[in-house]
Amino acid sequence: MAHVKHTYPKAERLKSVIVLDKAFSEGSKIKAFPVLARHTSSNHDAEVPYQVATTVSKRRFRKAVLRNRIKRLMREAWRLEKHRLESHWKPGDQKRALVLIYVGNDIPTFAECLHTTKKIVNVLLKTQKD
């Protein structure tokens, strides 16, 4: 088995407001409580299969420290799981945008984030094959 690089470079971060709006208006939903994922096709310039954004409700978590903690946990879980999607992708294939939205009421553990991310990746793998 080849060595897998577990990195999360800047090119993989979803920053485009246009693509974010498209993910919310036209994108498909994946429900994996406590995370709701929205994904759509994208035509970003970077040669990466997925660009990802994470978000946490300001209404549920008033303190920025807590929101940032949850986002860090979600990004770390994504960083460790994304290689499963990348192994099925080659340059020239359809690129996608993914938004991970935390909808829970409590601060998750890293194990919970990892489990939820695995579920999301499994669904994305199924949609990638179709």
N, C-alpha and C positions, 0 to 999 in steps of 0.2 A: 504494500500500500504506500502510495506517495505521501510525503509530508504535507500536511494541510497548514496553510498560513492563516492564523486567526487574527486578522487585522480588520480595522474599520476606518479606511482612509476617507479623506474629505470628499473624494469623488463619489462615494456611496451615500452621502447625506443628501436628502431631498430638501432643496431650498426654494425651488421654483414655485411661486405663488400660482402660476397657471396650472402646473401639474397637480399641485395640492388641491386646487378647486376642482379639477377634473376627477381626481380620486374621490372627492366627496359627492360630486354631482352624478357621475357616470359609473364610478367604481363598484366592484363587487364587494360584499361584506363577508367577513369570516368572524363568527362569534366563538370566542374561546375565553369565557369569563375567567378573570377580570379584565381581559383585553379584547377590544373590538378592533379588527384590522380591516382596512379598506385598501383594495389594490386595483390597479388599472394599467393598461399599456402606456408606455411612455416613449418619447423619442429623445431622451437626454443624450448629450454628447459623449459622456464618459463611457469607456468600454467595460462596463460592469453590468451584470444582469439586473440588479435591483438597486434602486435608490430608496432609502428609508428615512422616515421622519417619525419622531415619537412625540406624543402630547399627553398632558395630564390636565384635568379640569381645575381651573382656578377656584371655581365655586366649591368643589369638594375638598380641595387642599389649599387653604388660604395662604399657608406659609410657603414661600419659594423654596426654602431648604427641603421641604418634604417633596414638592413637585420635582425638583432636580434629582433627589435621591431615587425616586421611582423611575424617572427617565434614564438615569444611569444604569439601574438594574435591567431595564428593558433593552437598552442598547448593548449591554454586556451579554445578555442571553442571546440576542440576535447575532452578535459577533461570533459566538461559539456554535451557532446552529446553521448559519448561512452557507457554510461549505457544502451542505447536502444539496442545496439548490444550485450552487455554482458548478458542481460536478456534472450536472445534466445540461449545462448551458455552454454554447460555443459562440465566438464572435460572429455577428450576423443574425443571430436569433433575436426574437422579440425581446425588447427591454421592458421592464416593469417598474412601477412606482408603488410603494407600500407605505401606509400610514398606520402606526400602532397607537391606538387610543386607549389609555387606561381608564376603565369605567368602574373599578372597585371603590369601596369606601375605606379600606384599610391599607396600610403600607404593606406590600407583599414581601415575602422572603425571596432570596435569590432562587431557591429551589422551585418556588411557585412560578416565578417569571420564566425559568428555563422550561418547565413542564408546559406552560401555556405557549411559549414560542415553538416548542417541538410540535404541538398540535397545529399551529398556524402553518409551519413549514410543511407538514404532512399534507394539508389541504392544498397549499400552493404547488406541491409536487404533482398532485392529482390534476390540477388545472393546467399545469405546464405540459403534461402528457397529452391532454385533449386537444 
